[in-house]
Amino acid sequence: MSLPRFKYLAPKTIKEVCKLLSQYKGRVKIIAGGTDLLVKMKDRELTPQYLVGIKKIESLDYIHYNPVTGLRIGTLTSNQSVANSPIIREKFAILSKAAEEIGSPQIRNMGTIGGNLCNAVPSADMASPLIALKATVKLLSFKRERTIALEKFFVGPGETVLKADELLTEIQVPNLSPRTGGTYLKLYSRGSVDIATVGVAAVLTIGKNDNCDSIRIALAAVGPTPLRAKGAEEIIKGKKIENGIVEKAAQAAAEEARPRSSPEYKRQMVRVLTMQAIMQSLEQAKQA
Ligand SMILES: Cc1cc2nc3c(=O)[nH]c(=O)nc-3n(C[C@H](O)[C@H](O)[C@H](O)COP(=O)(O)OP(=O)(O)OC[C@H]3O[C@@H](n4cnc5c(N)ncnc54)[C@H](O)[C@@H]3O)c2cc1C
């Protein structure tokens, strides 16, 4: 099917983007890589009058790491760049692995990390690992800038707290404590597009006696938004990470999942993947 008619605007600076978003509020959509947006437009799910193309604004495409303040990723960074980045591979391997899980090389090169988040599907591969990493996002409009926890960014399927005149500019990830490990595990149907059927991200830090100092577990594709499995986290926090307790936590995560389709199967998969994600993260933490 062909695309509906629209007018394409190509601002050269972030300020110009904000100005256009404010001027055409409600009638305009940002387009980054277009790998999600153009599909929705072809399906007539979205029919914006104007598209603001941001792909050529180089100042939104960067990966910066600071040993004190952590990682900052510009919204336009392609998923392939996240997968390839030596500093992300070294310090935040859960993120590079999650990015590698996205579609094909072509889709990873076109699609951006910001687009993955702003599209706000519950199955987005970058969302749950970033939530587990306590990421925040920077949102900018003509009038103001604000930073919010990514966990609070998602409101429902395809919906975020982004206002009609706001642009997501940056993703920020705080530094990890020593002895931290993180894993993202994704299940998808063979032969279909590689969209997650279930995804589980876990990031944990161990302290003395290998007890769990902190843990964050985030689930993908089993609710209206990516979800934190807080009950599961509470079961493990402060305890020695052993089989019995991991099974209990995984069961809690399964109960916290809110899948709309195939609920029994998906809950089982959340349980299995949560156990694996915790154990793999523990191994990494011990070696870190
Ligand atoms: C064949 C195929 C396979 C795929 N496989 C996967 C997969 O395995 N896992 C997965 O997670 N995704 C997958 N995707 C989805 C897609 O590639 C990713 O979500 C990608 O990261 C989207 O980025 P984009 O730059 O193309 O977003 P776009 O399509 O340009 O934008 C997506 C949405 O975000 C908004 N937006 C973009 N940037 C901003 C910004 N900076 N501020 C505010 N709003 C913004 C747009 O207005 C639009 O509503 C797949 C897509 C296809 C077509």
The ligand as a Tripos MOL2 file, in Angstrom:
@<TRIPOS>MOLECULE
LIG
   53    58     1     0     0
SMALL
NO_CHARGES

@<TRIPOS>ATOM
      1 C1         11.1990   -5.6930    9.5940 C.3       1 LIG1
      2 C2         11.2870   -5.0140   10.9450 C.ar      1 LIG1
      3 C3         11.8120   -5.7030   12.0180 C.ar      1 LIG1
      4 C4         11.9000   -5.0980   13.2620 C.ar      1 LIG1
      5 N1         12.4030   -5.8200   14.3190 N.ar      1 LIG1
      6 C5         12.4290   -5.2530   15.5550 C.ar      1 LIG1
      7 C6         12.8870   -6.0000   16.6700 C.ar      1 LIG1
      8 O1         13.3150   -7.1570   16.5740 O.2       1 LIG1
      9 N2         12.8810   -5.3910   17.8940 N.ar      1 LIG1
     10 C7         12.4270   -4.1060   18.0600 C.ar      1 LIG1
     11 O2         12.4430   -3.6170   19.1880 O.2       1 LIG1
     12 N3         12.0090   -3.3750   17.0040 N.ar      1 LIG1
     13 C8         11.9760   -3.9130   15.7720 C.ar      1 LIG1
     14 N4         11.5340   -3.1740   14.7010 N.ar      1 LIG1
     15 C9         11.0620   -1.7990   14.9280 C.3       1 LIG1
     16 C10        12.0480   -0.6590   14.6270 C.3       1 LIG1
     17 O3         13.0560   -1.0020   13.7320 O.3       1 LIG1
     18 C11        12.6870   -0.0830   15.9090 C.3       1 LIG1
     19 O4         11.6910    0.1940   16.8710 O.3       1 LIG1
     20 C12        13.4890    1.1990   15.6090 C.3       1 LIG1
     21 O5         14.3860    1.3980   16.6550 O.3       1 LIG1
     22 C13        12.6190    2.4320   15.3960 C.3       1 LIG1
     23 O6         13.4650    3.5380   15.1700 O.3       1 LIG1
     24 P1         13.2260    4.5490   13.9600 P.3       1 LIG1
     25 O7         14.3060    5.5510   14.0350 O.co2     1 LIG1
     26 O8         13.0570    3.8240   12.6830 O.co2     1 LIG1
     27 O9         11.8200    5.1800   14.4120 O.3       1 LIG1
     28 P2         10.7680    5.9630   13.5020 P.3       1 LIG1
     29 O10         9.9850    4.9900   12.7140 O.co2     1 LIG1
     30 O11        11.4080    7.0820   12.7620 O.co2     1 LIG1
     31 O12         9.8540    6.5920   14.6560 O.3       1 LIG1
     32 C14         9.0780    5.7670   15.5080 C.3       1 LIG1
     33 C15         8.1540    6.6550   16.3610 C.3       1 LIG1
     34 O13         8.9120    7.4300   17.2690 O.3       1 LIG1
     35 C16         8.7320    8.8320   17.0380 C.3       1 LIG1
     36 N5         10.0630    9.4140   17.2320 N.ar      1 LIG1
     37 C17        11.2410    8.9880   16.6830 C.ar      1 LIG1
     38 N6         12.2720    9.6820   17.1860 N.ar      1 LIG1
     39 C18        11.7380   10.5770   18.0620 C.ar      1 LIG1
     40 C19        12.3020   11.5650   18.9280 C.ar      1 LIG1
     41 N7         13.6150   11.7710   18.9850 N.pl3     1 LIG1
     42 N8         11.4610   12.2880   19.7080 N.ar      1 LIG1
     43 C20        10.1340   12.0750   19.6690 C.ar      1 LIG1
     44 N9          9.5410   11.1520   18.8940 N.ar      1 LIG1
     45 C21        10.3430   10.4160   18.0920 C.ar      1 LIG1
     46 C22         8.1880    8.9580   15.6310 C.3       1 LIG1
     47 O14         7.3860   10.1070   15.4880 O.3       1 LIG1
     48 C23         7.3630    7.6720   15.5370 C.3       1 LIG1
     49 O15         6.1220    7.8550   16.1480 O.3       1 LIG1
     50 C24        11.4390   -3.7560   13.4350 C.ar      1 LIG1
     51 C25        10.9300   -3.0550   12.3290 C.ar      1 LIG1
     52 C26        10.8390   -3.6720   11.0990 C.ar      1 LIG1
     53 C27        10.2770   -2.8950    9.9390 C.3       1 LIG1
@<TRIPOS>BOND
     1     1     2 1
     2     2     3 ar
     3     2    52 ar
     4     3     4 ar
     5     4     5 ar
     6     4    50 ar
     7     5     6 ar
     8     6     7 ar
     9     6    13 1
    10     7     8 2
    11     7     9 ar
    12     9    10 ar
    13    10    11 2
    14    10    12 ar
    15    12    13 ar
    16    13    14 ar
    17    14    15 1
    18    14    50 ar
    19    15    16 1
    20    16    17 1
    21    16    18 1
    22    18    19 1
    23    18    20 1
    24    20    21 1
    25    20    22 1
    26    22    23 1
    27    23    24 1
    28    24    25 2
    29    24    26 1
    30    24    27 1
    31    27    28 1
    32    28    29 2
    33    28    30 1
    34    28    31 1
    35    31    32 1
    36    32    33 1
    37    33    34 1
    38    33    48 1
    39    34    35 1
    40    35    36 1
    41    35    46 1
    42    36    37 ar
    43    36    45 ar
    44    37    38 ar
    45    38    39 ar
    46    39    40 ar
    47    39    45 ar
    48    40    41 1
    49    40    42 ar
    50    42    43 ar
    51    43    44 ar
    52    44    45 ar
    53    46    47 1
    54    46    48 1
    55    48    49 1
    56    50    51 ar
    57    51    52 ar
    58    52    53 1
@<TRIPOS>SUBSTRUCTURE
     1 LIG1         1 GROUP 0 **** ****
